[in-house]
Amino acid sequence: MDKFTTHTGRVAPLRRSNVDTDQIIPAVYLKRVTKTGFEDGLFAEWREDEQFLLNQEAYKHATILVTGTEFGTGSSREHAVWALKDYGFKAVVAPRFGDIFRGNSLKNGLLTVELPEAAVEELWALAEANPDTEVTVDLVACEVRAGDRAWGFEFDEFLRWRMMEGLDDVALTLRDEDKIAAYESNRDAWRPRTLPAQV
Amino acid sequence: MSRTPHEAEEMRPRTLAEKVWDAHVVRTGGAQPDLLYIDLHLLHEVTSPQAFDGLRQAGRKVRRTDLTIATEDHNTPTDNLFTIADPTSRKQIETLRANCEEFGVRIHSLGDDNQGVVHVVGPQLGLTQPGMTVVCGDSHTSTHGAFGSIAFGIGTSEVEHVLATQTLPQAKPKYMAVTVNGSLPEGVSAKDLILKIISITGTGGGKGHIVEYRGQAIEELSMEGRMTVCNMSIEWGAKAGLIAPDERTFAYVQGRPHAPQGEDWDAAVEYWRTLKTDEGAVFDKEIVIDAASLSPFVTWGTNPGQGVELSGNVPDPNDFDDPIQRTTAASALEYMGLEAGTPMREVPVDVVFLGSCTNGRIEDLRTAAEVIKGRRVAEGVTMMVVPGSAKVREQAMAEGLDQVFTEAGADWRFAGCSMCLGMNPDQLTPGQRAASTSNRNFEGRQGKGGRTHLVSPAVAAATAVTGRLASPADL
């Protein structure tokens, strides 16, 4: 996974809340069997509207999406994260995220940061007043900065470390393979199996 | 592992979910989250191809093929069993078949007796049992919590992780109780109850919590009804939802193909009986609901929390105190093409969809058939009935339910996810309005520009007859 330490870029101020993963990428775009190439599905229905934020020249090159609360609720589709990444977003800021989406984002090097409504409102206002405003999302300092404004954010220490190192979860878990094997040797024999016993 | 060292040490009163959690901890403590063992991993064609690719690239295999099972559901056609018209859908299904073949995973493909929506197939095979951890790359995995298991949806990276290690690192959740006192009134179903709960909590109210549904009304629900309730836990943001197993649960599991047998059955039931929240256990949060106050419930907006009694009206956005809710409601009404103040019973529909992992089980089909029997689907309304699995379809046909539906003018289909998410050709056209027994009324979910009202199977059937949102009592 890509490492994430800090990123500076422009903001796309998406003034919407409850943006579920069906809005981020509709199901018809989920048929690919690859992990890339989902950028055309991002906000596909909204992008048909010429006035939609990402169709405006001023926000076309934004790399930080700042959006309303409950972003990424609904379906577990990791394609939502891939679409945001493929489109060019490096970070998403919102007051609150859907749990599965948040987990998925952090496994793909897309930083999701929770800031209070008031901070999100300020960022929206800044980006609307001047789309060229540069904003920094800093995972090292756990801080979002814009000009002389700065907002701290909380971040789970383990997830932060994993993100900053770009570590692969599977490899981390397999360090404890002996514990997995020990657990398996103690499982009740009556637990259901989909196939005849393998081990 | 039901009597783990953890349990021997843990004498303090615990909730049901804590007991199941503790019994699956492979590793705990330190900076990393708990590592949980996964008892059952369900796969389908949409969220698995990239996970198998990841295994291939790393030279890994599936650690426990005997705890893994795949079915085809999201993309499958429902008008026939074998012709998948869309080449990308076909490719995705072919990819799943090839991956299962290569990695030795059991699969139930189109045409197989056990094909169907992944969350219908697990319980019907008896693979879903009390006290398990169940995951799937699908957010409605919470369905399996109805058996007293911790079951939740995961992303594709996590699918790969489970395939490779049979475990998942999971941050400790918080625990919530939803206590539903009293009995549901006649004509009020599990679907009405869960829609009501979501309207109270909003789409994020359960965030970070594993929720235990309990109380008299929950105990009185059938297993199908309990699955409907747990299924929609994700719609209010909960990590998972579960219900303590009881005699009804054991009776449902007993005799199914993968249920324990003989002495194993006795050992299993002995353990399962311990799976309840201890006296004095503390929840982080509790919501209490009076079942007697409930009535048929439907959604008016574009998220599952935007619901109202069928007897109510489309709300006025100006009546919401919270500014975010106000704007969300206003844009929802615009998308839905609804006027504030319109009685819900006056909202006309074009399509009725009966099916999905929420309401595609045999009891749901029976309920709807009972309402529609001897009646006709209204002029200009299309009703599509999609059983949750090939087995449900077979059972329904054995009971003559297909006849009831087709005689009423409804379309009797093959099993799959179908119009719940509109990945196959079963989609609404722009502006079409549906009464749907599925779980999400998101913009465009059931087809671009489609407008969805979430309803129970009984309301779906009555609505098909009148052409407007209705309950059986209106007929």
Contacts between the chains, C-beta under 8 A, distances in Angstrom:
chain1	res1	chain2	res2	distance
A	16	B	331	7.9
A	17	B	324	5.1
A	17	B	327	7.7
A	17	B	328	5.7
A	18	B	203	6.0
A	18	B	302	7.9
A	18	B	303	5.1
A	18	B	328	5.8
A	20	B	303	6.9
A	20	B	440	7.5
A	20	B	442	4.9
A	22	B	421	7.7
A	22	B	440	6.9
A	22	B	442	4.3
A	22	B	443	7.2
A	22	B	444	6.6
A	22	B	445	4.7
A	23	B	442	6.7
A	23	B	443	6.1
A	23	B	444	7.5
A	26	B	444	5.8
A	26	B	445	7.8
A	26	B	448	7.4
A	27	B	74	7.7
A	27	B	421	4.7
A	27	B	422	6.0
A	27	B	423	4.4
A	27	B	445	7.4
A	28	B	422	7.3
A	28	B	423	6.5
A	30	B	46	5.3
A	30	B	74	7.9
A	30	B	423	6.8
A	31	B	46	7.6
A	31	B	75	6.8
A	31	B	86	7.4
A	31	B	88	4.0
A	31	B	89	5.6
A	31	B	91	7.3
A	31	B	92	5.2
A	31	B	423	7.3
A	32	B	88	7.0
A	32	B	92	7.8
A	33	B	49	3.8
A	33	B	50	7.1
A	33	B	53	7.7
A	33	B	91	6.5
A	33	B	92	5.9
A	33	B	95	4.7
A	34	B	49	7.9
A	34	B	50	7.1
A	34	B	53	7.9
A	35	B	50	4.5
A	35	B	53	7.0
A	45	B	443	7.0
A	45	B	444	5.1
A	45	B	448	6.2
A	68	B	324	6.6
A	69	B	204	7.0
A	69	B	324	6.6
A	70	B	203	5.4
A	70	B	204	4.8
A	70	B	237	7.5
A	73	B	203	5.2
A	73	B	204	7.0
A	73	B	237	6.4
A	73	B	303	7.6
A	74	B	139	6.7
A	74	B	234	7.7
A	74	B	235	7.9
A	74	B	440	6.3
A	74	B	442	6.3
A	75	B	138	7.8
A	75	B	139	5.3
A	75	B	421	7.5
A	75	B	440	7.8
A	76	B	47	6.7
A	76	B	137	5.9
A	76	B	138	5.9
A	76	B	139	4.3
A	76	B	153	4.1
A	76	B	154	6.3
A	76	B	155	5.6
A	77	B	46	7.5
A	77	B	47	6.8
A	77	B	155	7.8
A	78	B	47	6.9
A	78	B	50	7.6
A	78	B	137	7.9
A	78	B	155	4.0
A	78	B	156	4.1
A	78	B	157	6.3
A	81	B	155	7.5
A	96	B	204	5.8
A	96	B	207	7.0
A	98	B	204	7.9
A	98	B	237	6.7
A	99	B	207	6.2
A	99	B	208	6.8
A	99	B	237	6.9
A	99	B	239	6.2
A	100	B	139	6.1
A	100	B	153	5.7
A	100	B	154	7.0
A	100	B	155	6.0
A	100	B	234	7.9
A	103	B	154	7.8
A	103	B	155	6.2
A	103	B	158	7.2
A	104	B	155	3.7
A	104	B	156	7.7
A	104	B	157	6.5
A	104	B	158	7.9
A	107	B	155	6.8
A	107	B	157	4.0
A	107	B	158	7.4
A	108	B	157	6.9
A	117	B	324	7.9
A	156	B	171	7.0
A	157	B	31	6.4
A	158	B	31	5.0
A	158	B	32	5.5
A	158	B	33	6.5
A	161	B	31	7.5
A	169	B	157	7.0
A	169	B	161	5.4
A	169	B	169	6.6
A	170	B	54	7.9
A	170	B	58	7.1
A	170	B	60	7.3
A	170	B	160	6.7
A	170	B	161	5.3
A	170	B	164	4.9
A	170	B	165	6.3
A	172	B	32	7.5
A	172	B	169	7.7
A	173	B	35	6.4
A	173	B	161	6.7
A	173	B	164	7.9
A	173	B	165	4.8
A	173	B	167	6.0
A	173	B	169	6.5
A	174	B	164	7.4
A	174	B	165	6.4
A	176	B	26	7.0
A	176	B	27	5.2
A	176	B	35	6.4
A	177	B	165	7.8
A	179	B	26	5.2
A	179	B	27	5.1
A	179	B	35	7.3
A	180	B	26	5.6
A	180	B	35	7.8
A	180	B	37	7.3
A	180	B	63	8.0
A	180	B	165	6.3
A	180	B	166	6.8
A	180	B	167	5.8
A	183	B	1	6.8
A	183	B	26	4.6
A	183	B	37	5.3
A	184	B	37	7.6
A	184	B	166	7.7
A	186	B	1	4.9
A	186	B	4	7.4
A	187	B	1	4.7
A	187	B	37	7.7
A	188	B	1	6.0
A	188	B	2	5.5
A	188	B	267	7.2
A	188	B	268	7.7
A	188	B	271	7.4
A	189	B	264	7.1
A	190	B	260	4.1
A	190	B	264	3.7
A	190	B	265	7.6
A	190	B	267	5.8
A	190	B	268	5.0
A	191	B	39	6.1
A	191	B	129	7.9
A	191	B	132	7.6
A	192	B	39	7.6
A	192	B	40	7.0
A	192	B	126	6.9
A	192	B	127	5.1
A	192	B	129	6.0
A	192	B	132	8.0
A	192	B	258	4.4
A	192	B	259	7.7
A	192	B	260	7.6
A	193	B	66	4.3
A	193	B	67	6.6
A	193	B	258	7.4
A	194	B	40	7.8
A	194	B	65	7.5
A	194	B	66	5.8
A	194	B	67	6.5
A	194	B	68	6.2
A	194	B	69	4.3
A	194	B	106	5.0
A	194	B	127	6.5
A	194	B	258	7.6
A	195	B	65	5.8
A	195	B	66	4.3
A	195	B	106	5.7
A	196	B	66	7.1
A	197	B	66	6.4
A	198	B	64	6.6
A	198	B	65	6.0
A	198	B	66	4.4
A	199	B	64	7.6
A	199	B	66	7.9
